[in-house]
Amino acid sequence: MKESVSSFLSNVLSVILGIVITFTVQGIINRTNEKREVRSALDLVRSELVTNAEDIAVMSDYLLQERASAQYFLSHLEDLDACPPDSVAYHSGIIFADASITLSDDALELLKMSSLFQRIGDVGLGMKIIRAYDSCASIAAVLNRHVEARNEHFDDSVTAQTVLQYAAGGNISITDYLRTPYGLYSIRWLTAQGDVDLLADVSDIEDAVGAIDAYLHGRRHKETKH
């Protein structure tokens, strides 16, 4: 009888131990998969932020070229007719170029919808990521607003009374345009805007990318140790 009870208890303990081991192993697998998913999501966020920063740099370069072109014409107000035609065409093309910037936040939305954001386990990193995307949205809005304001200056200057004066060909002739008070004002306005580096400050984006790198490298290092 005692042997039967002992055997029964041994079997029960074996079953319980097997269940515990199974759940423990499954828990380890789940946590490993979760960490892998978090890393993959953060890699996507990092790539998106880096791409956004590169797009901002391209737009910033354009604004710098725009101001340089405006300054070119302002420095040649007294001899516009003597300027090389190719230089006039180049700088005019820069000033009247249609430009805009759109920055993506798809990786952030994916991170939020997959509930992986809460699993990062690093509040500081999460806040830096949010600030980086807020900064992306703000920078894009500021840069696009500049181009919209510039275009409004040009559009408002072409009226039934002025079209023959400097836009008879369908486009504004920059040399004729600069000979009018409004045209001179519009080109000078381009050179009087805020510092491009301040308008397109990507420090929050760089901070987030650096924090993601530190997080991912730290995680990988810990996993290697185990």
Salt bridges, closest charged atoms under 4 A:
GLU34 OE1 - ARG119 NE 3.98
GLU37 OE1 - ARG119 NH1 3.90
ASP43 OD2 - ARG220 NH2 3.84
GLU66 OE1 - HIS146 NE2 2.71
GLU66 OE2 - ARG150 NH1 2.89
ASP79 OD1 - HIS76 ND1 3.24
ASP81 OD1 - ARG179 NH2 2.85
ASP176 OD1 - ARG179 NH1 3.37
ASP213 OD1 - ARG46 NE 2.56
GLU223 OE2 - ARG39 NH1 2.72
